[in-house]
Amino acid sequence: MNPSLVEEIDPHAARKRQAHGALLIDVREDDERAAGMPADAIGLPLAQVATRIGEFATRRDQAILTICASGKRSLVAAQTLRELGYTCLASVAGGFLRWNVQGLPLAPEGLGADALERYSRHLLLPEVGVAGQRKLGNARIAIVGAGGLGSPAAFYLAAAGVGQMTLIDDDVVEKSNLQRQILHTDARVGMAKIESARVAIEALNPGVTLTTHRARMVADNVEALIGGHDVVLDGADNFATRYLLSAACRRLRIPLVYGAVHRFTGQIAVFDARDAASPCYRCLFPEPPAAADAPNCAEAGVLGVLPGTVGLLQATEALKLVLGIGTPLIGRLLCYDALAATFRELRLARDSHCPGCGEGAVFEGYRDIARICATA
């Protein structure tokens, strides 16, 4: 067998021959082709070329092109076909990699050249792969707050290829934010946080569709802002918003990824109304604490890297929920102590007497929830 006897042609030339009736046989394995195929190609693994080519080419003078990942196996396939008596053969030089780089069309199920390169490390993971990357591309995730928690979460979710993201925040960038809110820069001090976030996210991954709302979440808009999303991330900095989110996510049956930070500690949990055993936020905090017992970052301070740690854990939980992999933090509260460098997990069972999700709980409207926080 001498593969060097086979003609090699550029992908553009191969595409032209396809247009004139040549068959393009993709001889990569099934799992390789799952990441995408040239448009109008026929998938036929190298080991099956000799036994199955007759299903597609009944004439020995049929023009046949072979392609693989880089152009080596396709030479072997073409030589195999030559030995079977096929006379009009060529191998695509550079294979599918060059086909992608040259921007030639892919089969509808393909991810496209940019996505194949951008998410190549995801595609190597059996738990993600092409099917998982498509799930991420079709996912809709809302992030409430473009501050300490929302910044790292949004950045990494965009990098991971979450196709549609919604950012909700009514604040502007201040210099004091820059110690921890990594979406923003010194040059954008005074800009609305959602617009500053847009600049950063579009620079990182222009393939993400980003919707922004410069608004404070209140009773009148909470369902409109988060409805239709697959996951909601809580990056809020006040109890009123958290209680609203908890109630709305339960009513809309959207998983809520909770995160909070205080000085040197943080906590993360997932509250998923789709799971009958899942607790809700009010199982953890039935009533809001007094303001003196729960000061915010502006009052108590926070280690700058801490929101990064917690926000990335929130992003990780969101990706797991979209992909349907691993064990989400449902019924578990993960507590992080940065000074001790320790994680501690607490079991969080659903409370049958919870005012939010308990057996006798009655929803009396979002305004009532806001009132509870206002009078705490």
C-alpha positions as CSV (number, residue, x, y, z in Angstrom):
1,M,0.0,0.0,0.0
2,N,1.5,3.3,-1.0
3,P,-0.7,6.3,0.1
4,S,1.7,8.7,-1.7
5,L,0.1,7.6,-5.0
6,V,-3.2,9.3,-4.0
7,E,-3.9,12.8,-5.1
8,E,-4.2,15.4,-2.3
9,I,-6.3,18.5,-2.7
10,D,-7.1,21.6,-0.7
11,P,-10.4,21.8,1.1
12,H,-11.7,24.5,-1.2
13,A,-11.0,22.4,-4.2
14,A,-12.7,19.5,-2.5
15,R,-15.8,21.6,-1.9
16,K,-15.9,22.5,-5.6
17,R,-15.7,18.8,-6.6
18,Q,-18.5,18.1,-4.1
19,A,-20.6,20.7,-6.0
20,H,-20.0,18.7,-9.2
21,G,-21.1,15.4,-7.7
22,A,-18.1,14.0,-5.9
23,L,-18.8,12.0,-2.7
24,L,-17.0,13.2,0.4
25,I,-16.3,10.4,2.8
26,D,-15.4,11.4,6.4
27,V,-13.4,8.4,7.7
28,R,-13.0,9.6,11.3
29,E,-14.5,7.6,14.1
30,D,-18.1,8.2,15.2
31,D,-17.1,10.1,18.4
32,E,-14.8,12.4,16.4
33,R,-17.5,13.2,13.8
34,A,-19.9,14.1,16.7
35,A,-17.9,17.3,17.0
36,G,-19.0,18.3,13.4
37,M,-18.6,17.1,9.8
38,P,-18.1,18.9,6.5
39,A,-21.4,19.8,4.9
40,D,-22.9,16.9,2.8
41,A,-20.2,14.5,3.9
42,I,-20.9,10.8,4.5
43,G,-19.6,9.4,7.8
44,L,-17.8,6.1,7.3
45,P,-15.1,5.0,9.8
46,L,-11.8,3.9,8.2
47,A,-12.3,0.3,9.3
48,Q,-15.6,0.1,7.4
49,V,-14.5,1.8,4.2
50,A,-13.7,-1.4,2.3
51,T,-16.9,-3.3,3.4
52,R,-19.5,-0.4,3.1
53,I,-18.4,1.8,0.3
54,G,-20.7,0.0,-2.1
55,E,-23.7,1.4,-0.2
56,F,-22.7,4.9,-1.4
57,A,-20.8,4.4,-4.6
58,T,-22.1,1.7,-7.0
59,R,-19.8,2.8,-9.9
60,R,-16.1,2.4,-9.9
61,D,-15.7,5.7,-11.7
62,Q,-17.6,7.6,-9.1
63,A,-15.6,10.6,-7.9
64,I,-14.8,10.0,-4.2
65,L,-13.0,12.3,-1.8
66,T,-11.8,11.2,1.6
67,I,-11.2,13.3,4.7
68,C,-10.1,12.7,8.3
69,A,-8.8,14.9,11.1
70,S,-5.5,15.9,9.6
71,G,-5.1,14.2,6.2
72,K,-3.3,10.9,7.1
73,R,-6.1,8.3,7.5
74,S,-7.8,9.7,4.5
75,L,-4.8,8.8,2.4
76,V,-5.0,5.3,3.6
77,A,-8.8,5.2,2.9
78,A,-8.3,6.4,-0.6
79,Q,-5.6,3.8,-1.3
80,T,-7.9,1.1,0.0
81,L,-10.6,2.3,-2.4
82,R,-8.0,2.3,-5.3
83,E,-7.2,-1.3,-4.5
84,L,-11.0,-2.1,-4.7
85,G,-11.0,-0.7,-8.2
86,Y,-12.2,2.9,-7.7
87,T,-10.4,5.2,-10.1
88,C,-11.4,8.8,-9.4
89,L,-10.0,9.4,-5.9
90,A,-8.5,12.3,-3.9
91,S,-7.7,12.9,-0.2
92,V,-8.3,16.3,1.5
93,A,-5.0,17.7,2.6
94,G,-5.1,19.0,6.2
95,G,-8.3,17.2,6.9
96,F,-11.2,18.5,8.9
97,L,-8.9,20.8,10.9
98,R,-8.1,22.8,7.7
99,W,-11.7,22.6,6.5
100,N,-12.7,24.4,9.7
101,V,-9.9,26.9,9.6
102,Q,-10.9,27.8,6.0
103,G,-14.4,28.4,7.2
104,L,-16.0,25.9,4.9
105,P,-19.6,24.8,5.6
106,L,-20.4,22.2,8.2
107,A,-23.3,19.8,8.7
108,P,-26.1,21.4,10.7
109,E,-25.1,19.5,13.8
110,G,-21.6,20.8,13.7
111,L,-20.4,23.4,16.3
112,G,-18.5,25.4,13.8
113,A,-14.8,26.2,13.5
114,D,-14.7,28.9,16.3
115,A,-16.6,26.7,18.8
116,L,-14.5,23.7,18.1
117,E,-11.3,25.6,18.8
118,R,-12.7,27.8,21.7
119,Y,-14.3,24.9,23.6
120,S,-11.8,22.2,22.6
121,R,-11.0,21.4,26.3
122,H,-14.7,20.9,27.0
123,L,-15.1,18.6,24.0
124,L,-12.4,16.3,25.4
125,L,-14.5,15.7,28.5
126,P,-16.9,12.8,28.1
127,E,-19.3,14.4,30.6
128,V,-19.5,17.5,28.3
129,G,-18.5,16.8,24.7
130,V,-20.4,18.1,21.8
131,A,-23.9,17.4,23.2
132,G,-23.0,19.2,26.4
133,Q,-21.5,22.1,24.6
134,R,-24.7,22.4,22.6
135,K,-26.7,22.4,25.9
136,L,-24.5,25.3,27.2
137,G,-25.0,27.1,23.9
138,N,-28.8,26.8,24.3
139,A,-28.9,27.7,28.0
140,R,-30.3,30.9,29.5
141,I,-28.9,32.0,32.8
142,A,-29.8,35.1,34.7
143,I,-27.4,36.7,37.1
144,V,-28.8,39.1,39.6
145,G,-26.0,41.6,40.4
146,A,-22.9,42.5,38.4
147,G,-20.8,43.0,41.5
148,G,-18.5,40.8,43.6
149,L,-20.3,37.5,43.0
150,G,-21.8,38.3,39.6
151,S,-18.5,39.4,38.1
152,P,-16.6,36.1,38.3
153,A,-19.7,34.0,37.7
154,A,-20.6,36.0,34.5
155,F,-17.0,36.0,33.2
156,Y,-16.6,32.2,33.5
157,L,-20.1,31.3,32.3
158,A,-19.5,33.4,29.2
159,A,-16.1,31.7,28.7
160,A,-17.8,28.3,29.0
161,G,-20.1,29.2,26.2
162,V,-23.4,29.8,27.9
163,G,-25.4,31.1,24.9
164,Q,-27.8,33.5,26.5
165,M,-27.0,35.5,29.7
166,T,-29.0,38.1,31.4
167,L,-27.4,40.6,33.8
168,I,-29.6,42.6,36.2
169,D,-28.1,45.5,38.2
170,D,-29.0,49.1,38.7
171,D,-25.7,50.4,40.1
172,V,-22.7,52.2,38.6
173,V,-19.0,51.3,38.8
174,E,-17.2,52.9,41.7
175,K,-13.5,52.8,42.4
176,S,-14.1,50.8,45.6
177,N,-15.7,48.1,43.5
178,L,-12.4,47.3,41.6
179,Q,-10.8,45.4,44.5
180,R,-13.1,42.5,43.8
181,Q,-15.5,43.1,40.9
182,I,-13.4,41.9,38.1
183,L,-15.8,42.7,35.2
184,H,-15.0,46.4,35.7
185,T,-11.9,48.6,35.2
186,D,-10.6,51.9,36.3
187,A,-11.4,53.4,32.9
188,R,-15.1,52.5,33.4
189,V,-15.6,54.1,36.8
190,G,-19.0,56.0,36.6
191,M,-20.4,53.7,33.9
192,A,-23.4,51.6,34.6
193,K,-22.3,48.2,35.8
194,I,-24.3,46.3,33.2
195,E,-22.7,48.3,30.4
196,S,-19.2,47.8,31.9
197,A,-20.0,44.1,32.1
198,R,-21.1,44.1,28.4
199,V,-17.7,45.5,27.3
200,A,-15.9,42.8,29.3
201,I,-18.0,39.9,28.2
202,E,-18.2,40.8,24.6
203,A,-14.4,41.1,24.5
204,L,-14.1,37.7,26.0
205,N,-16.7,35.8,24.0
206,P,-18.6,37.7,21.2
207,G,-20.7,34.5,20.7
208,V,-22.6,35.1,23.9
209,T,-26.0,36.8,23.6
210,L,-26.1,39.2,26.5
211,T,-29.3,40.9,27.7
212,T,-29.0,43.6,30.3
213,H,-31.5,45.3,32.6
214,R,-30.5,48.4,34.6
215,A,-33.1,47.9,37.2
216,R,-33.5,47.1,40.9
217,M,-35.4,43.9,41.4
218,V,-38.7,44.6,43.1
219,A,-42.1,42.9,43.6
220,D,-43.4,44.3,40.3
221,N,-40.6,43.1,38.0
222,V,-39.1,40.0,39.6
223,E,-41.0,37.4,37.5
224,A,-40.6,39.4,34.3
225,L,-36.8,39.7,34.8
226,I,-36.0,36.0,35.6
227,G,-38.9,34.2,33.8
228,G,-37.8,31.9,31.0
229,H,-34.3,31.2,32.3
230,D,-32.9,27.8,33.0
231,V,-30.9,28.9,36.1
232,V,-30.7,32.0,38.2
233,L,-27.6,33.1,40.1
234,D,-28.1,35.1,43.3
235,G,-25.4,37.8,43.4
236,A,-27.5,40.2,45.4
237,D,-26.2,42.2,48.3
238,N,-29.5,42.6,50.3
239,F,-32.1,40.3,51.9
240,A,-35.1,41.9,50.2
241,T,-33.8,40.8,46.8
242,R,-32.9,37.3,48.0
243,Y,-36.3,36.7,49.5
244,L,-37.9,37.9,46.2
245,L,-35.7,35.7,44.2
246,S,-36.4,32.7,46.4
247,A,-40.2,33.1,46.1
248,A,-40.1,33.8,42.3
249,C,-37.8,30.9,41.6
250,R,-40.1,28.5,43.5
251,R,-43.2,29.8,41.7
252,L,-41.5,29.6,38.3
253,R,-39.6,26.4,39.1
254,I,-36.2,27.7,38.3
255,P,-33.1,26.5,40.1
256,L,-31.6,29.2,42.3
257,V,-27.8,29.2,42.9
258,Y,-27.3,31.1,46.2
259,G,-24.0,32.7,47.2
260,A,-23.0,35.1,49.9
261,V,-19.8,36.5,51.4
262,H,-18.9,38.2,54.7
263,R,-15.4,39.5,55.6
264,F,-13.4,36.2,55.2
265,T,-16.2,33.7,54.8
266,G,-18.7,32.6,52.2
267,Q,-21.5,30.1,51.6
268,I,-23.1,28.5,48.5
269,A,-26.2,26.3,48.0
270,V,-28.6,25.3,45.3
271,F,-32.4,25.7,45.9
272,D,-34.2,23.8,43.2
273,A,-38.0,23.9,43.2
274,R,-38.1,21.1,40.6
275,D,-36.8,18.7,43.3
276,A,-39.5,17.8,45.9
277,A,-36.8,17.3,48.5
278,S,-35.0,20.6,47.9
279,P,-35.2,23.2,50.7
280,C,-35.6,26.8,49.8
281,Y,-33.8,30.0,50.9
282,R,-36.3,30.5,53.7
283,C,-35.5,27.0,55.1
284,L,-32.1,28.5,55.7
285,F,-33.2,32.0,56.8
286,P,-37.0,31.8,57.7
287,E,-36.9,35.5,58.5
288,P,-34.3,38.1,57.7
289,P,-31.8,39.0,60.4
290,A,-31.7,42.5,61.8
291,A,-29.4,44.9,59.8
292,A,-26.9,45.1,62.7
293,D,-26.5,41.3,62.6
294,A,-25.8,41.1,58.9
295,P,-23.9,44.1,57.6
296,N,-23.0,44.3,54.0
297,C,-19.6,44.6,52.4
298,A,-19.6,48.3,52.5
299,E,-20.1,48.2,56.3
300,A,-18.1,45.1,57.3
301,G,-15.5,44.8,54.5
302,V,-14.6,41.8,52.5
303,L,-11.3,40.1,51.4
304,G,-11.1,41.0,47.7
305,V,-10.5,37.4,46.4
306,L,-13.3,35.9,48.5
307,P,-16.2,36.8,46.1
308,G,-14.1,35.3,43.3
309,T,-14.0,32.0,45.1
310,V,-17.7,31.9,45.9
311,G,-18.8,33.3,42.5
312,L,-16.8,30.6,40.7
313,L,-18.4,27.9,42.8
314,Q,-21.8,29.4,41.9
315,A,-20.8,29.3,38.2
316,T,-19.7,25.7,38.6
317,E,-23.1,24.7,40.1
318,A,-24.9,26.5,37.3
319,L,-22.9,24.6,34.6
320,K,-23.6,21.3,36.4
321,L,-27.3,22.0,36.4
322,V,-27.4,22.9,32.7
323,L,-25.3,19.8,31.8
324,G,-27.1,17.5,34.1
325,I,-23.8,16.2,35.6
326,G,-22.4,15.7,39.1
327,T,-24.2,16.3,42.3
328,P,-25.5,19.8,42.8
329,L,-25.5,21.5,46.2
330,I,-29.2,20.7,46.8
331,G,-29.8,20.1,50.4
332,R,-26.3,21.1,51.3
333,L,-24.8,24.4,52.4
334,L,-21.1,24.7,51.5
335,C,-19.2,27.1,53.9
336,Y,-15.8,28.4,53.1
337,D,-13.4,30.0,55.5
338,A,-10.6,31.8,53.6
339,L,-8.5,32.4,56.7
340,A,-8.5,28.7,57.7
341,A,-8.5,27.6,54.1
342,T,-11.3,25.1,54.9
343,F,-14.6,24.0,53.4
344,R,-17.3,22.7,55.7
345,E,-20.6,21.1,54.4
346,L,-23.8,21.4,56.4
347,R,-26.9,19.3,55.6
348,L,-29.8,21.5,54.8
349,A,-33.1,19.6,55.0
350,R,-36.4,21.0,53.8
351,D,-38.3,22.5,56.7
352,S,-41.9,21.3,56.9
353,H,-42.7,24.5,58.7
354,C,-40.8,26.8,56.4
355,P,-42.8,30.0,55.6
356,G,-41.6,29.7,52.0
357,C,-42.0,26.1,51.0
358,G,-43.5,24.3,54.1
359,E,-46.7,22.3,54.0
360,G,-48.8,25.1,55.3
361,A,-47.0,27.9,53.4
362,V,-49.2,30.4,51.7
363,F,-47.9,32.8,49.1
364,E,-49.4,36.2,49.8
365,G,-47.6,38.1,47.1
366,Y,-44.2,39.6,46.6
367,R,-45.1,42.8,48.2
368,D,-45.6,41.0,51.5
369,I,-42.1,39.5,51.2
370,A,-40.6,42.9,50.6
371,R,-42.4,44.2,53.6
372,I,-41.0,41.4,55.8
373,C,-37.5,42.5,54.9
374,A,-38.3,46.2,55.3
375,T,-39.5,45.7,58.9
376,A,-36.8,43.3,60.0
